[in-house]
Amino acid sequence: MTPARQTQRRPPSHREASRYDPRGEVLRDQARPAPAAVQPARLREKPAPSATSSRGLDAFTFFVANLQTGFGPFLAVHFTSHSWTQADIGLVLTIGGLFSLLGQVPGGAFVDWVRSKRFVAALSVAIIGASAAGLALWPTFLIVAVAMAAHSLASCTLTPAIAAISLGLVGHDRLGERLGRNARFSSIGNALAAAGMGACGYYLSNAAVFYVTAALVLPTLAALWFVRASEIDVVRPQAREGGASPPGGWASLRLVLTNRALLCFSFCILLFYVANAAMLPLVGSVLTMRTSQTATILIAACIMAPQVVLALIAPAVGRAAQTYGRRPLLLLGFAALPLRGLLFAFTDEPELLVVIQILDGISAAVIGVMVPLVVADATRGTGRFNLALGAVGTAMGIGAAVSTTLSGYMADRFGTHAAFLGLAAVAGFAFLALVLLMPETRRARGR
C-alpha cells in the first residue's frame, strides 16, 4: 500500500494574510476587529451636518417662534375687540392650557413612534397656521375652542419634533451647542415677532396678527425643507453593554420610568417653575401700581431684556455643557432664580426691576438648553427621548399652574413683597434639591 499523501498547506493569499499570525496559524474570529459597518454605535461619531441643514434648522426655529408669538398676549386683545366676556376668554384659554398639559406625553410618544420627524414638524406647523386663520376668520366660541385645542396639541408635537430633528442631525456629542443655537434663534424670533405683530395690531387691526401668523406657515415650511432628511438619524433603542439586545416596547419605557436622573430632574424642574412662572406677572402688577403711565413700556422692557441675554449666551451655555458637564450650568441657572426673587422683594425702583429681570435671561438660557439635553442623556439608547421630554414638559406645566395660584394667594393675603419672598424660598428649595439629588448625566465623548 502506498503511504497516504500528506496534505500540503498552501501559503495564505493576500486577502487571507490578515487572518494569520506570523506562525501561519489562523487567528480566532473574536480577535478580528469588526468591520466599520458593524462597529458599536457608541464608537462612531456622527459627522457634522451640512451648512444647508444647519442654517435651515436655524431658520425653522426662528419662524416657529414667530408662529407661537401670535398665540400669546394678542389672544385676549383680539377676543376683547369682538365683545367677548372675560369669563369666555378665560374659558377658551383654559381649554388651550388643559390640552397643552394633557397632550405633552402623548405628543412625545407620537413623535417617538413616527419615523419622519420632519413630517411631524410640518404637520404641526400647518395645524398651527390653520388655527390662526380660524381665529381671525370665525371668532365664534366653538371655532375658537377647537382652534385653541388644535394649536395646543400641535405645539405638543412640534416642540419634541424640533428636539428630535436636532438630535438626529448632530448626534449626542454636539447636541448642546445645537440646542444653544435653537434657543438663540427662537429668542430672536420671539422678540421680532412681538414687535412686528404689535405694529400690525396697532396700525391695521387686531385680526391682522392672526393673518400674519397664518401667512408665516409658508416661510416656516420652506426653512424646514432645507433640513435634509438624509442627514437626520432616527433615534432607536440601542444594544446594551455586553451585546444584549436593545430594549423595546415596555422594556424601554420601564428604563425611562425608573431612571433616577430623569425623575430627579423632573422634580427639580417642577419646583423651578413653581417659583419662576409667576414672577414676571407679579412684576407687572407692581409696575402698574407704581407707575401706571409708563407701566406698558417697562413691562415690555422686562420681556425684552431676558430675550436679549438669552440670545447672546445660549450657544455658549450649550458649548459649556458639552465641556464641563450639565450640573455646573444647571446650578448657575437655578441659583439665579432665588437671587432674582430676593432682589424683587427688596427693590422699589421700577427701573431696577427691569435690570433685575436680566437674571431671568440667564435662567432661561440654561433651562432652554439643559431640559432637552439632560433628557437626551437620561434616555440615551431607549428610543423614548420625546416621550420623556413630554413628561418633563408636563412637570413644567403643572409647576407654572401652581405658581400663579400660589403667588396670587400670597400677594392678596400678605402683599407682593411677601409673595416674592415666598417664591424665592421655593426657588431656594429647588436649588437645594438639585445640589443633593441631581447626578451628572454627561457621558464621555463618543460613548
C-alpha positions as CSV (number, residue, x, y, z in Angstrom):
1,M,0.0,0.0,0.0
2,T,1.3,3.4,-0.9
3,P,1.6,5.7,2.1
4,A,-1.1,8.4,2.2
5,R,0.0,11.7,0.8
6,Q,0.4,14.3,3.3
7,T,-1.7,17.4,2.8
8,Q,0.4,20.4,1.8
9,R,-0.5,23.7,3.4
10,R,-0.5,26.4,0.8
11,P,0.7,29.8,1.8
12,P,-2.2,32.3,2.6
13,S,-3.3,34.6,-0.1
14,H,-3.0,38.4,0.3
15,R,-6.7,38.6,1.2
16,E,-6.3,35.9,3.9
17,A,-3.0,37.1,5.2
18,S,-4.7,39.3,7.8
19,R,-6.2,36.2,9.3
20,Y,-2.9,34.5,10.1
21,D,-0.3,35.3,12.7
22,P,3.5,35.2,11.9
23,R,3.5,31.5,12.6
24,G,0.9,30.9,9.9
25,E,-1.9,29.9,12.3
26,V,-5.4,31.1,11.9
27,L,-6.4,33.9,14.3
28,R,-9.6,33.5,16.3
29,D,-12.7,35.2,14.9
30,Q,-13.2,37.2,18.0
31,A,-9.7,38.7,17.8
32,R,-10.5,40.3,14.4
33,P,-11.9,43.8,14.6
34,A,-15.4,44.1,13.3
35,P,-15.9,46.0,10.0
36,A,-16.7,49.6,10.4
37,A,-20.3,49.0,9.3
38,V,-21.0,46.9,12.4
39,Q,-18.9,48.8,15.0
40,P,-21.0,49.6,18.0
41,A,-22.8,53.0,17.6
42,R,-21.1,54.4,20.7
43,L,-17.7,54.1,19.0
44,R,-18.7,56.0,15.9
45,E,-19.1,59.8,16.0
46,K,-21.7,61.3,13.8
47,P,-20.3,63.6,11.1
48,A,-21.2,67.3,11.3
49,P,-24.3,68.2,9.3
50,S,-24.1,70.3,6.2
51,A,-24.3,74.1,6.4
52,T,-27.6,73.9,4.5
53,S,-29.2,71.7,7.1
54,S,-27.8,73.7,10.0
55,R,-29.0,77.0,8.6
56,G,-32.3,75.5,7.6
57,L,-32.9,74.4,11.3
58,D,-31.8,77.9,12.4
59,A,-34.4,79.5,10.2
60,F,-37.0,76.9,11.2
61,T,-36.7,77.6,14.9
62,F,-36.8,81.3,14.2
63,F,-40.1,81.1,12.2
64,V,-41.6,78.7,14.7
65,A,-41.0,81.3,17.4
66,N,-42.8,83.8,15.2
67,L,-45.7,81.5,14.8
68,Q,-46.1,80.8,18.5
69,T,-45.9,84.5,19.4
70,G,-49.2,85.1,17.7
71,F,-50.9,83.0,20.3
72,G,-49.6,85.0,23.2
73,P,-51.0,88.2,24.8
74,F,-52.6,89.1,21.4
75,L,-55.4,86.5,22.1
76,A,-57.0,88.4,24.9
77,V,-56.9,91.6,22.9
78,H,-58.5,90.0,19.8
79,F,-61.3,88.4,21.8
80,T,-62.0,91.6,23.7
81,S,-62.3,93.6,20.5
82,H,-65.1,91.2,19.5
83,S,-67.0,91.9,22.7
84,W,-66.2,88.6,24.4
85,T,-66.8,88.5,28.2
86,Q,-63.8,87.9,30.4
87,A,-65.4,84.6,31.5
88,D,-65.5,83.3,27.9
89,I,-61.9,84.5,27.3
90,G,-60.8,82.7,30.4
91,L,-62.6,79.5,29.4
92,V,-61.1,79.2,26.0
93,L,-57.6,80.0,27.4
94,T,-58.2,77.2,30.0
95,I,-59.2,74.8,27.2
96,G,-56.0,75.5,25.4
97,G,-54.0,75.2,28.7
98,L,-55.6,71.8,29.5
99,F,-54.9,70.3,26.1
100,S,-51.4,71.6,26.3
101,L,-50.8,70.0,29.6
102,L,-52.5,66.7,28.8
103,G,-51.0,66.4,25.4
104,Q,-47.3,66.6,26.3
105,V,-46.7,62.9,27.0
106,P,-48.9,61.5,24.1
107,G,-47.4,64.1,21.8
108,G,-43.9,63.0,22.7
109,A,-44.8,59.3,22.3
110,F,-46.2,60.1,18.9
111,V,-43.0,61.8,17.8
112,D,-41.0,58.8,19.0
113,W,-43.3,56.4,17.0
114,V,-43.3,58.3,13.7
115,R,-40.1,57.7,11.7
116,S,-40.1,61.1,9.9
117,K,-39.7,63.9,12.4
118,R,-39.8,66.4,9.5
119,F,-43.3,65.2,8.6
120,V,-44.4,65.7,12.2
121,A,-42.9,69.1,12.3
122,A,-44.5,70.1,9.0
123,L,-47.9,68.8,10.1
124,S,-47.7,70.6,13.4
125,V,-46.9,73.9,11.7
126,A,-49.8,73.5,9.2
127,I,-52.2,72.9,12.1
128,I,-51.0,76.0,13.9
129,G,-51.4,78.1,10.8
130,A,-54.9,76.8,10.3
131,S,-55.8,77.5,13.9
132,A,-54.6,81.1,13.5
133,A,-56.7,81.5,10.3
134,G,-59.7,80.1,12.2
135,L,-59.3,82.6,15.0
136,A,-59.2,85.5,12.5
137,L,-62.0,84.4,10.2
138,W,-64.6,82.9,12.6
139,P,-64.2,84.3,16.1
140,T,-67.1,82.3,17.5
141,F,-66.8,80.3,20.7
142,L,-67.0,76.9,19.1
143,I,-64.4,77.6,16.3
144,V,-62.1,79.4,18.8
145,A,-62.3,76.5,21.3
146,V,-61.5,74.0,18.5
147,A,-58.7,76.2,17.2
148,M,-57.1,76.6,20.7
149,A,-57.3,72.8,21.3
150,A,-55.7,72.1,17.9
151,H,-53.0,74.7,18.5
152,S,-52.1,73.2,21.9
153,L,-52.0,69.6,20.6
154,A,-49.8,70.7,17.6
155,S,-47.4,72.5,19.9
156,C,-47.1,69.3,22.0
157,T,-45.7,67.6,18.9
158,L,-43.8,70.5,17.4
159,T,-41.5,71.1,20.3
160,P,-40.3,67.5,20.6
161,A,-40.1,67.2,16.9
162,I,-37.6,70.1,16.8
163,A,-35.6,68.5,19.6
164,A,-35.7,65.1,17.7
165,I,-34.5,66.7,14.5
166,S,-31.7,68.5,16.3
167,L,-30.6,65.2,18.0
168,G,-30.8,63.2,14.8
169,L,-28.9,65.9,12.8
170,V,-25.9,66.4,15.1
171,G,-25.8,63.4,17.5
172,H,-25.3,63.4,21.2
173,D,-21.8,64.8,21.2
174,R,-22.8,68.1,19.5
175,L,-26.3,68.4,20.9
176,G,-25.5,71.0,23.5
177,E,-24.3,73.6,21.0
178,R,-27.1,72.8,18.6
179,L,-29.7,73.4,21.3
180,G,-28.0,76.7,22.2
181,R,-28.4,77.8,18.6
182,N,-32.0,76.8,18.7
183,A,-32.6,78.9,21.8
184,R,-30.8,81.8,20.2
185,F,-32.9,81.9,17.0
186,S,-36.1,81.2,19.0
187,S,-35.4,84.2,21.2
188,I,-34.7,86.5,18.3
189,G,-37.9,85.2,16.6
190,N,-39.9,85.9,19.7
191,A,-38.6,89.4,20.1
192,L,-39.0,90.4,16.5
193,A,-42.4,88.8,16.2
194,A,-43.7,90.6,19.3
195,A,-42.6,94.0,17.8
196,G,-43.9,93.2,14.3
197,M,-47.3,91.8,15.4
198,G,-47.8,94.6,17.9
199,A,-47.3,97.1,15.0
200,C,-49.7,95.1,12.8
201,G,-52.3,95.2,15.6
202,Y,-51.8,98.9,16.1
203,Y,-51.7,100.1,12.5
204,L,-54.0,97.6,10.9
205,S,-56.4,95.5,13.1
206,N,-56.2,93.0,15.9
207,A,-57.2,90.3,13.5
208,A,-54.2,91.1,11.3
209,V,-52.0,89.5,13.9
210,F,-53.5,86.1,13.2
211,Y,-53.5,86.6,9.4
212,V,-49.8,87.3,9.7
213,T,-49.3,84.2,11.8
214,A,-51.1,82.0,9.2
215,A,-49.0,83.5,6.4
216,L,-45.8,82.7,8.3
217,V,-46.5,79.0,7.7
218,L,-45.0,79.3,4.2
219,P,-41.5,80.5,5.1
220,T,-41.5,78.1,8.1
221,L,-42.1,75.1,5.9
222,A,-39.6,76.4,3.3
223,A,-37.0,76.6,6.1
224,L,-37.8,73.0,7.1
225,W,-37.4,71.9,3.5
226,F,-33.7,72.9,3.7
227,V,-33.1,70.5,6.6
228,R,-32.0,67.4,4.6
229,A,-33.9,64.2,5.7
230,S,-30.9,62.1,4.7
231,E,-28.8,63.7,7.5
232,I,-31.3,63.1,10.3
233,D,-30.6,59.8,12.1
234,V,-33.6,58.1,13.6
235,V,-33.1,57.6,17.3
236,R,-33.9,54.0,18.1
237,P,-33.2,51.7,21.1
238,Q,-29.6,50.6,21.1
239,A,-27.9,47.4,22.2
240,R,-26.9,47.4,25.8
241,E,-23.5,46.6,27.3
242,G,-22.3,43.1,26.8
243,G,-24.1,42.7,23.5
244,A,-27.6,42.3,25.0
245,S,-30.4,43.0,22.6
246,P,-31.8,46.6,22.6
247,P,-34.8,47.3,24.8
248,G,-38.1,47.6,23.1
249,G,-41.7,48.3,23.9
250,W,-42.5,48.2,27.7
251,A,-38.8,47.4,28.5
252,S,-37.6,50.7,27.1
253,L,-40.5,52.5,28.8
254,R,-39.5,50.9,32.1
255,L,-36.0,52.2,31.7
256,V,-37.4,55.7,31.4
257,L,-39.8,55.5,34.3
258,T,-37.1,54.1,36.6
259,N,-34.3,56.4,35.5
260,R,-33.1,58.2,38.7
261,A,-31.6,61.2,36.8
262,L,-34.8,61.8,34.9
263,L,-37.0,61.6,38.0
264,C,-34.8,63.9,40.0
265,F,-34.6,66.4,37.1
266,S,-38.4,66.4,36.7
267,F,-38.8,67.1,40.4
268,C,-36.3,69.9,40.3
269,I,-37.7,71.5,37.2
270,L,-41.3,71.3,38.6
271,L,-40.1,73.3,41.7
272,F,-38.2,75.7,39.4
273,Y,-41.4,76.5,37.5
274,V,-43.4,76.9,40.7
275,A,-41.0,79.6,41.7
276,N,-40.5,81.2,38.3
277,A,-43.7,81.3,36.3
278,A,-45.4,84.0,38.5
279,M,-42.5,86.3,39.0
280,L,-43.0,88.4,35.8
281,P,-46.8,88.8,36.3
282,L,-46.1,90.0,39.8
283,V,-43.6,92.5,38.5
284,G,-46.2,93.7,36.0
285,S,-48.7,94.2,38.9
286,V,-46.1,96.2,40.9
287,L,-45.2,98.4,37.9
288,T,-48.8,99.1,37.1
289,M,-49.5,100.2,40.7
290,R,-46.4,102.4,41.0
291,T,-46.1,103.9,37.5
292,S,-49.3,103.4,35.6
293,Q,-48.2,106.0,33.0
294,T,-45.1,104.0,31.9
295,A,-46.1,100.5,33.0
296,T,-46.6,99.2,29.5
297,I,-43.1,100.3,28.3
298,L,-41.4,99.0,31.4
299,I,-43.2,95.6,31.1
300,A,-42.1,95.4,27.5
301,A,-38.6,96.1,28.7
302,C,-38.9,93.3,31.3
303,I,-39.9,90.9,28.5
304,M,-37.2,92.0,26.0
305,A,-34.2,92.2,28.4
306,P,-34.1,88.4,29.2
307,Q,-34.6,87.6,25.5
308,V,-31.5,89.7,24.6
309,V,-29.5,87.9,27.3
310,L,-30.7,84.5,26.2
311,A,-29.9,85.2,22.5
312,L,-26.3,86.3,23.5
313,I,-25.4,83.5,25.8
314,A,-27.4,80.4,24.8
315,P,-24.8,78.9,22.4
316,A,-22.1,79.5,25.0
317,V,-24.2,77.6,27.5
318,G,-24.5,74.7,25.1
319,R,-20.8,74.6,24.5
320,A,-20.0,74.8,28.2
321,A,-22.4,71.9,28.9
322,Q,-20.5,69.7,26.5
323,T,-17.2,70.7,28.0
324,Y,-17.8,71.0,31.8
325,G,-21.0,68.9,32.2
326,R,-24.6,69.6,32.9
327,R,-24.6,70.1,36.7
328,P,-22.5,73.3,36.8
329,L,-24.7,75.0,34.3
330,L,-27.9,73.8,36.0
331,L,-26.6,75.1,39.3
332,L,-26.0,78.5,37.7
333,G,-29.4,78.7,36.2
334,F,-31.2,77.6,39.3
335,A,-29.1,79.9,41.6
336,A,-30.2,83.0,39.5
337,L,-33.8,82.4,40.4
338,P,-33.8,82.8,44.2
339,L,-31.5,85.8,43.9
340,R,-33.9,87.4,41.5
341,G,-36.8,86.8,43.9
342,L,-35.0,88.3,46.8
343,L,-33.9,91.4,44.8
344,F,-37.5,91.9,43.6
345,A,-38.8,91.7,47.2
346,F,-36.4,94.5,48.4
347,T,-36.5,96.8,45.4
348,D,-38.9,99.7,44.9
349,E,-37.4,101.5,41.9
350,P,-39.2,100.5,38.7
351,E,-36.1,100.9,36.6
352,L,-34.2,98.5,38.9
353,L,-36.9,95.9,38.4
354,V,-36.1,95.9,34.7
355,V,-32.4,95.4,35.4
356,I,-33.0,92.6,37.8
357,Q,-35.1,90.9,35.2
358,I,-31.8,90.3,33.3
359,L,-31.3,87.4,35.6
360,D,-34.3,85.7,34.0
361,G,-32.3,85.6,30.8
362,I,-29.6,83.5,32.5
363,S,-32.1,81.1,33.9
364,A,-34.0,80.9,30.6
365,A,-30.8,80.2,28.6
366,V,-29.8,77.4,30.9
367,I,-33.2,75.8,31.1
368,G,-33.9,76.1,27.4
369,V,-30.7,74.2,26.6
370,M,-30.5,71.9,29.6
371,V,-34.0,70.4,29.5
372,P,-33.7,68.6,26.2
373,L,-30.0,67.9,26.7
374,V,-30.5,66.2,30.1
375,V,-33.5,64.3,28.8
376,A,-31.4,63.1,25.8
377,D,-28.7,62.0,28.3
378,A,-31.1,60.2,30.5
379,T,-32.9,58.3,27.7
380,R,-30.0,57.5,25.5
381,G,-30.4,54.1,24.0
382,T,-34.1,53.7,25.0
383,G,-35.7,55.3,22.0
384,R,-38.0,57.2,24.3
385,F,-36.5,60.7,24.1
386,N,-39.6,62.6,23.1
387,L,-41.9,60.8,25.4
388,A,-39.6,61.7,28.4
389,L,-39.3,65.2,27.0
390,G,-43.1,65.4,27.1
391,A,-43.2,64.2,30.7
392,V,-40.7,66.9,31.8
393,G,-42.9,69.4,29.8
394,T,-45.9,68.2,31.8
395,A,-43.9,68.9,35.1
396,M,-43.2,72.4,33.8
397,G,-46.9,73.0,33.0
398,I,-48.0,71.8,36.5
399,G,-45.4,73.9,38.1
400,A,-46.5,77.0,36.2
401,A,-50.1,76.4,37.0
402,V,-49.3,76.1,40.8
403,S,-47.1,79.1,40.6
404,T,-49.8,81.6,39.5
405,T,-52.3,80.3,42.1
406,L,-49.7,80.3,44.9
407,S,-48.4,83.8,44.1
408,G,-51.9,85.2,43.8
409,Y,-52.9,83.9,47.2
410,M,-49.7,85.2,48.9
411,A,-50.0,88.6,47.2
412,D,-53.6,89.0,48.2
413,R,-53.0,87.8,51.8
414,F,-49.6,89.1,52.7
415,G,-48.6,91.6,49.9
416,T,-46.3,91.5,46.9
417,H,-43.1,91.6,48.9
418,A,-44.1,88.5,50.8
419,A,-45.1,86.8,47.6
420,F,-41.7,87.5,46.1
421,L,-40.1,86.1,49.3
422,G,-42.3,83.0,49.1
423,L,-41.3,82.4,45.5
424,A,-37.6,82.9,46.4
425,A,-38.0,80.3,49.1
426,V,-39.4,77.8,46.7
427,A,-36.5,78.6,44.3
428,G,-34.0,78.1,47.1
429,F,-35.6,74.7,47.8
430,A,-35.3,73.8,44.1
431,F,-31.6,74.7,44.1
432,L,-31.0,72.6,47.2
433,A,-32.8,69.7,45.7
434,L,-30.7,70.0,42.6
435,V,-27.5,70.0,44.7
436,L,-28.5,67.0,46.7
437,L,-30.3,64.8,44.2
438,M,-29.3,65.5,40.6
439,P,-26.4,63.5,39.2
440,E,-24.2,64.5,36.3
441,T,-25.6,63.0,33.1
442,R,-22.9,63.8,30.6
443,R,-21.1,60.9,29.1
444,A,-17.6,60.7,27.8
445,R,-17.4,61.9,24.2
446,G,-18.1,59.1,21.7
447,R,-19.9,56.9,24.3
